[in-house]
Amino acid sequence: MESAGKTVAVVGATGLQGRAVSRHLLSSGWQVRALTRDPDGPSAVALASAGAQVVRAEMEDLASLEAAADGAYGVFSVQPTVGSPGTAPGFSAEDEVRWGMNVAKAAHTAGVSHFVFTSVAGADRHGTEALPQNLVSKWRIEQRIAELGLPATILRPVSFMENFTGGYALQGGALATAIAPDTPQQIMAVDDVGFVTALAFSRPEDWIGRAVTLAADELTPVQIAAAIEKALGHPLPYVQIPIEAIRALSEDFAFAMEWLNERGYRADIPASRRIHPTAMDFRTWLRHTGAAQIAAFLAARPTTEQHA
């Protein structure tokens, strides 16, 4: 469809996914209304410089969402999960669900023509097996979108490659997670979710009513560490964090790690590539942006911490 003159309101526009979605929409000719709680922050300023209209809105504040969605052709919605960077210490699964439902309600009130929600791979297995809390939360939001009858597209990506660029996985000079060394993990670059989002908005006749799982690569943690090591040119061993150490901090997070070890996303990677043939595999992503992000993170860490 012709995007010129049409506006998409992007919720969480200054977050990782929101920035990627905004970039791809702008480059495809859409008008982007970037929703953020901090219009004066550096990410919001960068979006404005790229051509987005930055507006103040908070997912806790339904009235602000309704005002921001008013007159928009479409809405892109994504919410943080518990433990996501930038969330308040007390942020809960119920907060996530409420925020997601608020955005859906605001879009419904505004009468938008296309609503795209980023969920998570495996959320649709709710009711067939026990799922981690973050999948249950996304499923509840999906159900609310369906109840409202929104003309919607649901995207369900697997884990993001960007998870390997910071303290979540880089600890003590090693790659460290609770995934077993030989257990394949499905991953995808956030930028490619932005590409698929823009694609969905451009082809509503093909995408409204669809729920699509997205994955671009599948590697074991040892293979991921080896690829990073080769890209950086210095050693990066893989260390498995004992699940009991995770459980001591969070029972929910421990269960999520066990679920990834024992069940996992089980996404159809060839099907994702039929949608987006040039989606980056992990080594391509490292060459594109990943290695530079990882190197910058490691360079900023104290030497004693890297080699503890």
C-alpha positions, 0 to 999 in steps of 0.5 A, a space after each residue: 500500500 502507499 505509505 506517503 502521508 500515513 502515520 504509524 504511532 510507535 509505542 516505546 519508540 526509544 527502546 531497542 525494538 521501537 528504534 528499529 521499527 521507527 528507522 524502517 518505517 521512516 525509510 519506507 516513507 511512513 510518518 512516524 509518531 514516536 511515543 516516549 515518556 522522555 521527549 528530551 532524551 538523547 534517543 528521542 532527539 535522535 528520532 526527531 532528527 531522523 524525521 519522527 514526530 516525538 510525542 510524550 505518552 506513557 503506557 501507564 496513562 491511557 489518556 496520553 496513549 489515546 491522544 497519541 494514537 488519534 488520527 494515526 493509520 497504525 500503531 506498533 506496540 511492544 512492552 518491556 518484560 520483567 528485568 528489561 533494561 530501564 524498567 523500575 525495580 518494582 516492575 511486574 508481569 501485571 504491569 506489563 499486561 496492563 500496559 499492553 492492554 492500555 495500548 490495545 485499548 487506545 488503538 481501538 478507541 482511535 480506530 486505527 486501521 492496523 495494529 502490530 504487536 510484538 509478542 514472543 515465540 512460544 506464547 501460543 503454546 499457552 494451555 498446552 504446557 507450562 510456560 515462563 511468565 514472560 510468555 504468559 504475559 504476552 499471551 494475555 495481551 494477545 488475547 485482549 487484542 483479539 477480544 477488542 477485534 483489532 485489525 492486528 498482526 502478531 509478531 513472535 520473535 525468539 531471543 534477540 542477538 542483542 542480548 549478547 552485547 551487555 552484562 546480561 551475558 558478558 560477565 567476568 571475561 566470558 559469555 555466561 548464561 544458564 543455557 547448557 553448552 550444547 543446547 541450541 538457542 534460536 536467535 534473531 536481530 532486533 533490526 530484522 523485527 523492524 524490517 518485518 514490522 514495516 513489511 507488515 504495515 506496507 501489506 495489510 491485505 497479507 498481514 492483518 489477521 496473521 500471527 508469525 513466529 520469527 527466528 533467523 539462526 540457531 546456535 549453541 552457547 559454545 558456538 555463539 561464544 566462538 563466533 564472538 571470539 573470532 569476530 573480536 580476535 581475543 578469547 571469550 570462553 563460555 561458562 554455564 551459570 548453575 540453575 540453582 544460582 539463578 533460582 536463588 535470585 528468581 524462581 521465575 527466571 530459573 523456570 524460564 532458563 529450564 524451559 529454554 534448555 528443555 523445550 525452547 522456542 521451536 520456531 520454523 527458521 525456513 519459514 521466517 526466511 521466506 518472509 525475510 530472505 536477508 534476515 541476518 544470521 549471527 555471524 552476519 549480525 556480528 559483522 554488521 553491528 554486533 561485534 562493535 557493540 560487544 567490543 565497546 561494552 567490554 572496553 568500558 568494563 574494568 579490567 579486573 572485572 573482565 578477568 575475575 
